[in-house]
Amino acid sequence: MPLEYDLLADNTINKSCLEYLLIETASISHEATVQVCDNENVRDHEQATASAEGNLTEEIGYNIGLKLVDYLLYLQKGKNGTGTPKFDQVVNIMKFVCKNVWESLFGRQIDNLRTNHRGTYVLVDRSFTMISRLDSPLGVQDTLNQTRKHYLWYPCGIIRGLLESLDIDSTVQAEVTEFPSVSFHIQTSK
């Protein structure tokens, strides 16, 4: 009996599943790090938990970012029939992240890319899909606090992994400017 509806081809379902997976990953990382801190009698419990939890979630994103570049470049090569694009400048890599990577992961392009042409880049997503549906029963301020603590490490890791895969050392930080707008601050060595 043939299926009339292919669930795996439905990007809406895939994105929803990814969002739920990331929410659960953040929750599990938090629980695991709290338990480790309790077992090791850590004094500054909140600081240690936030640091370990962020590192774990960022590392997951980093590993995905490392692998994602090859896949996206392969897809792009297949679409236009030409060779792999040449990234002769870091700004061209950032444009690739803003357009191809973001569209692939989140269904839309980054809203704004700014640079000082000295290794600092700011990517602005005015409606970041990973956090746009988050809501806390304790109000907007708690939603912002939870977002900062748990949900921005993953995309920072993806960006850092992508850049590392293209031989760009970087540090990536995110800030919620006005919910659900997120600015990703990237400092590169080039």
C-alpha positions in Angstrom: 0.0 0.0 0.0 1.7 3.3 -1.1 1.9 6.2 1.3 0.0 9.2 0.0 1.9 11.5 2.3 5.6 11.4 2.8 6.3 12.6 6.4 10.1 12.7 5.8 9.7 15.1 2.8 7.6 17.5 4.9 10.0 20.2 6.1 7.4 21.6 8.6 7.4 18.3 10.4 11.1 18.0 10.2 11.6 21.5 11.7 9.1 20.9 14.4 10.9 17.7 15.4 14.2 19.5 15.4 12.9 22.2 17.7 11.5 19.6 20.1 14.7 17.7 20.1 16.7 20.9 20.9 14.3 21.8 23.7 14.8 18.3 25.2 18.5 18.4 24.7 18.7 21.7 26.6 16.6 20.2 29.4 18.5 17.0 29.6 21.9 18.8 29.6 20.6 21.0 32.4 19.5 18.0 34.5 22.7 16.1 33.9 24.9 19.0 34.8 22.9 19.7 38.0 23.3 16.1 39.0 27.1 16.2 38.3 27.5 19.4 40.3 25.5 17.8 43.2 27.7 14.7 43.1 30.9 16.7 43.1 29.8 19.1 45.8 30.4 22.2 43.6 30.1 25.4 45.6 29.1 27.8 42.9 26.4 25.5 41.6 24.6 27.9 39.2 27.8 29.1 37.6 29.2 25.5 37.1 25.9 24.2 35.8 25.5 27.0 33.2 29.1 26.6 32.0 28.9 22.8 31.6 25.4 22.9 30.1 26.5 25.6 27.6 29.6 23.6 26.7 27.7 20.4 26.0 25.0 22.1 23.9 27.5 24.2 22.0 29.6 21.1 21.3 26.6 19.4 19.7 26.0 22.4 17.4 29.8 22.6 16.6 29.9 19.0 15.4 26.8 19.5 13.3 28.3 22.7 11.8 31.5 20.8 10.9 29.6 18.3 8.9 26.9 20.6 7.5 29.3 22.6 5.2 30.3 19.7 3.1 26.6 18.7 2.6 25.5 22.2 1.7 28.4 22.7 -0.7 27.6 19.4 -2.4 23.9 20.4 -2.8 24.9 23.8 -4.2 27.2 22.2 -6.7 24.4 19.9 -7.8 21.9 22.7 -8.3 24.0 25.0 -10.4 26.2 22.4 -12.1 29.4 24.4 -11.4 32.2 23.7 -9.0 32.3 24.4 -5.3 32.2 28.2 -4.7 35.4 29.9 -3.9 35.5 31.7 -0.6 38.3 34.1 -1.2 37.2 36.4 1.7 35.7 35.8 5.1 32.7 38.1 4.2 31.8 35.7 1.4 31.7 32.9 3.9 29.5 34.9 6.1 27.1 35.6 3.2 27.0 31.8 2.6 26.1 31.3 6.3 23.4 34.0 6.1 21.8 32.7 3.0 22.4 29.0 2.4 23.1 27.7 5.9 20.3 29.7 7.6 17.8 28.9 4.9 18.7 25.2 5.2 18.4 25.1 8.9 15.7 27.6 9.8 13.7 28.0 6.5 14.7 31.7 6.0 17.8 33.9 5.5 19.4 36.0 8.1 17.9 39.5 8.1 21.1 41.5 8.4 24.8 41.1 8.2 27.1 43.8 9.5 30.9 43.9 9.7 33.7 46.3 10.6 36.0 44.6 7.9 38.5 43.8 10.7 37.2 40.4 11.7 34.0 41.3 13.5 30.7 40.2 12.1 27.1 40.6 13.4 24.4 38.4 12.0 20.9 39.5 13.0 17.8 37.3 12.8 14.8 39.4 13.8 12.5 36.3 14.3 14.8 33.5 15.3 12.6 30.4 14.8 14.4 28.3 17.6 13.1 30.7 20.3 10.1 32.4 18.7 7.7 29.9 20.2 9.2 29.8 23.6 7.1 31.1 26.4 7.4 30.9 30.2 4.4 30.9 32.6 6.5 33.3 34.7 6.5 36.0 32.0 8.6 37.6 29.3 11.6 38.2 31.5 11.8 34.6 32.5 11.5 33.6 28.8 14.5 35.8 28.0 16.5 34.4 30.9 15.8 30.8 29.9 16.6 31.6 26.2 19.9 33.1 27.2 20.8 30.2 29.5 19.7 27.3 27.4 18.8 27.8 23.7 21.5 30.0 22.1 24.5 27.8 22.6 23.4 25.4 19.9 23.3 27.9 17.0 26.5 29.5 18.2 28.1 26.0 18.0 26.8 25.5 14.5 28.3 28.8 13.3 31.6 28.1 15.0 31.7 24.6 13.5 30.9 25.9 10.0 33.6 28.5 10.2 36.1 26.0 11.6 35.3 23.6 8.7 36.3 26.5 6.3 39.5 27.2 8.2 38.3 30.2 10.1 39.0 30.3 13.8 36.2 32.2 15.6 34.4 32.9 18.8 30.6 33.2 18.6 28.3 34.8 21.1 24.6 35.4 20.9 22.3 38.0 22.5 18.6 38.5 22.5 18.2 42.1 21.5 14.4 42.2 21.5 12.6 38.9 21.8 12.6 36.9 19.4 15.4 38.9 17.7 18.9 37.4 18.1 22.2 38.9 17.2 25.1 36.6 16.7 28.5 38.3 17.3 31.3 36.6 15.5 35.0 37.5 16.0 37.4 35.8 13.5 41.1 35.7 13.4 41.2 36.8 9.8 
